Amino acid sequence: MAQLRKYLPFNSLFVKMLMYFLIVIILLSVYNIWTMSFYSSHVSSEIVKYNRTMMRNTVDSFEKQYTNWKNALLNLQHNEFVKNIDRQAREKGKSGIDYLQVNKINGQIRSLVSNTYYNLDNVIIRYNQGFLIEKDGSVSEDRMFGHFYTSEDYPLSFWKQEKKSSSFLEALPASRFIIKPEGRISELLPLKTYVAANNWEIIALVDVKKWYQSYKGLADSHFFLLDSSGRLLFQSATEELDLSQIPDWDGKQEWILSKGTYYFFEQGESSGFTYVNVIPHRYLHQSISKMNWIAILLFGLTLLIGIGASLFFSRTINRPLKSIIQGLNRNEAVSYNGSITEFNAISSHLKGLQKERSQIKDWIESSKPLLTNYNYMARFKKLDLESTPLDGMELAEGAFTVVVYQLRYRRLSTNQDDRTIYKLTRKIKEMINIHVQEAFPLSHTFQMESYQILSVIYANEEPDALKDCLENIKHILDHDHEDYLVTIGVSSLFQQSADFDQAYSEALSLIRLGKPLEETQIIWEMDSTLELTGLTPEQEQEFLMNLQAGNLTACRSWVSRIIEKLERDGATADQVRWFADYVLERVQKVLDQYRITTDELVEPSSTLSYCATAAQYHELLEKKLTEAADAIQLKLEKNYGINQHILGFLETHYAEDISLDILAQKFNMSPTYLSGYIKENTGSNFSEHLNAIRIRKAKELLETTDLSIQEIGTRIGYRNVTSFIRMFKKETGHPPGDYRKKHQLRDNG
C-alpha cells in the first residue's frame, strides 16, 4: 500500500478530480449511448428509407424528362425547315425567308410548349443573323431578350457570347424571367443546344417550378439540382441557401447526416446532374417527441446526481482555493499546508510570483516614455489597434521590416459605403495576422485604412522565414483573385524604431511598381519601370479626330498600339489604369460634345474596376469605343445636310438679331460644336457667312433703291450704322455711299 501511494498519491488534485469527473462522465455517457441507439434504430432508419425512395422516384422522373427534352430538341435541331431558313437568311438576308416554313416551325414549337408533360414555357431557335423563331412567331433577338423575356442573369449579351460545349445539350442555372406582355414572373431553367457546324442554336425555357411541384418529395424539404461541374442549376427553397453547407459527396454515399440534417444524393445517368435533397433538423422532432418524457426523467436523475457530486467536489477544493485567493489580494502571500499536494505547491510559488509582479510594475513605470512615443506614432499613422490597449503595448527591440498590403476590390457595387469596405478588409487582416503571428510572434499587424493593411515584422535571425510566410499568404489570397487583388510591398531591414516612417514610405513606393497581373504580387526591391510622360499632342490629336469622325477601326488600332507599347515597356498597373481612364474620359467628352447621353449606349459587361491585366483593359476599351463610334456615326447620319439647313436659315433670317447661341439652340447643338462644324464643312466661320449674306443684300438695296444708308443697315440686321459702314468697307473696299455713287455713274455713263 505504501508503494502504491508513492506512485499514485490519493491526496493529489489530479486523482480527486479524475474520480469525480469519471462519475459524471459515466452517467452522461449511459444516457447519450441509450439515446443515440434509440434514434439510430427507430428514427434514422425510417427517414433514410422513405427519403431514398422519394429521391430515386424524383431522379428517375427527371432523367426521363431530360431524355425527352434532349430528343425533342435534337429533332428540332436537324429539322429540314430550320436548316432551310438558315440557308435562306445567309443567301438573301432576313427578307428572303420563306414564312410558310416559319409557320410550320411555329406549329412544332407550339406543340412542344402545349404538351404539359414537357413543362416548357417556350422554345426559341436563335439564328446567328440576329433573329429568332419562338412559339408566337419570328422576332429580333434584342426585342426577345430585351422586352419579352428579360432576366438579369441572361441579358442579350449573354446569348451573343460564343461558347463551346462538349455536349449537345447544356443546362444553365435557373433564373427569374419577366415575361411580357402578360407581365408574369417565372423561374425558368434554360436548356441550350450546341452543334459546331450549325449557324443556329435552340434554347428551351423549362418552367422548373412546375416540374418540381410534379415530382417533389417531402413537404418543405429543400431540393438542389447541380450540374456535372457542381454549379447550382435550381433550388426549391424560396430563400437562397448557401451551397457550402452541403457536405462533400464522394459520389458513392447515398446519404450523409451532418449537424442533425440529412443530405440525400443521387447522380443522373443520362444528364450527369447531381440531385441533393435536404431534410432540415426540425422534421426530426416529430419522431423525437415520443422520447421527450423519458429523456426528461433521465436528465433530471442525472442532473441531481451531477449536482450532488459537484457540491461534494466544490466543498473539497473550495477551502484551500479561498485561502490562496485571499492571499493574492494582500501584499504578502499566505502560506497554505493542506492535504492536496498541488495546492501546497501553488502556495509555495505565490511569494515568488508576488516578487515578480513587483518587478514587472517597476519595469512598466520605466517604459512609459517608450510607450508614449509609440502612442504618438500609432495615432499619426492612424493605426487600428482594435481592442489592444495602447498604454500596455510594448515596442519590441531589434531589426524590423514593414510589409504593406494594398487591396483593390473588383466586385464592389457603387452603393457599398466605406464601412462595408472596412469590414471586408478587416477580415483579410485577421487572416494575415494569424499567419504572420505564427511565424513571427513579436510582429504587429494593423489595418491602416479601408484598402491597406500593414505588418511590422521583427526578423533578426530568420530572413528566409518572411518569404515563406508571404508566399503562404499569397497562395491563400490568390483563391479570391476574382473578388480582390493584393499588392504586397516589403521594405528593407531597418534597425531603429525611429525609421518606421522611412520603412513605410519605402514599402508604399514598392507597391506602386505592381504590374497589371491577375494575382497577388510580392515586391521586394525597387526596379526600373516605364516613366509615364503622357501622350504626345500628335497622338491625342489623332485619337480625337478619329473618334469625332466615328472611325472605329482607327480608334481601335490606336488603342492597341499604345497598350502594346505599355506592355513592351513593362508598364505598371497604375500606368495602364491611367491610360484607360484617359481614353474613357476623352470618349465621354466627345459624347458630350455631340450631345449623346450615356443612357443611349449599352454599358460594357465588365467594369473598369474589375480589370486587372492589360488584355482586360484592352477588351473594355474596345467595347466602349465600339459603342461610342456607333453612336457618333448615327448622330452624324442624322445631321447629314445640316449645312444646307444652316445656310438656308441665315438666308431667310439675316435681318434679325441672330447669334451663334441662337442658331445652336435652333439646331439642338452646342455653340462650340456648331462653330467647329460650320468651319470644318464650309471653310468659313459663322460670322463670315452672316456678314457675307448681309453685305450682298446691302449691295442689292444700294443699287435698286433710294433708301438711306442707315435704313439699309437696319434692314439687313445692323442696329448700328457705324458697324454697318465699317463692315461694308471691309468687305468691298468702299463705304456704302461711294459704292452707290459709282454704281449710278456707271449706269448713267
Secondary structure, DSSP 8 states (H G I E B T S, - for coil): -HHHHHHS-TTSHHHHHHHHHHHHHHHHHHHHHHHHHHIIIIIIHHHHHHHHHHHHHHHHHHHHHHHHHHHHHHHHHT-HHHHHHHHHHHHH-GGG--HHHHHHHHHHHHHHHH-TTTTEEEEEEEETTSEEEETTEEEEHHHIIIIIEE-SSS-HHHHHS----SSSEEE---EEEEETTTTEEEEEEEEEE--TT-SEEEEEEEEHHHHHHHH--STT-EEEEE-TTS-EEEE--SS---GGGS----SS-SEEEETTEEEEEEE-TTT--EEEEEE-GGGGHHHHGGGHHHHHHHHHHHHHHHHHHHHHHHHHHHHHHHHHHHHHTSSS------S-HHHHHHHHHHHHHHHHHHHHHHHHHHTHHHHHHHHHHHHHTT---TTS-GGG-----S-EEEEEEEEEESS--TT--HHHHHHHHHHHHHHHHHHHHHH-TT-EEEEEETTEEEEEEE-SS-HHHHHHHHHHHHHHHGGGTTTEEEEEEE---BSSGGGHHHHHHHHHHHHTT--S-SS-EEE-S-----------HHHHHHHHHHHHTT-HHHHHHHHHHHHHHHHHTT--HHHHHHHHHHHHHHHHHHHHHTT--GGGS---SS-GGG--SHHHHHHHHHHHHHHHHHHHHHHHHHTTTHHHHHHHHHHHHTTS---HHHHHHHTT--HHHHHHHHHHHHSS-HHHHHHHHHHHHHHHHHHH----HHHHHHHTT-S-HHHHHHHHHHHHSS-HHHHHHHHHHHHH-
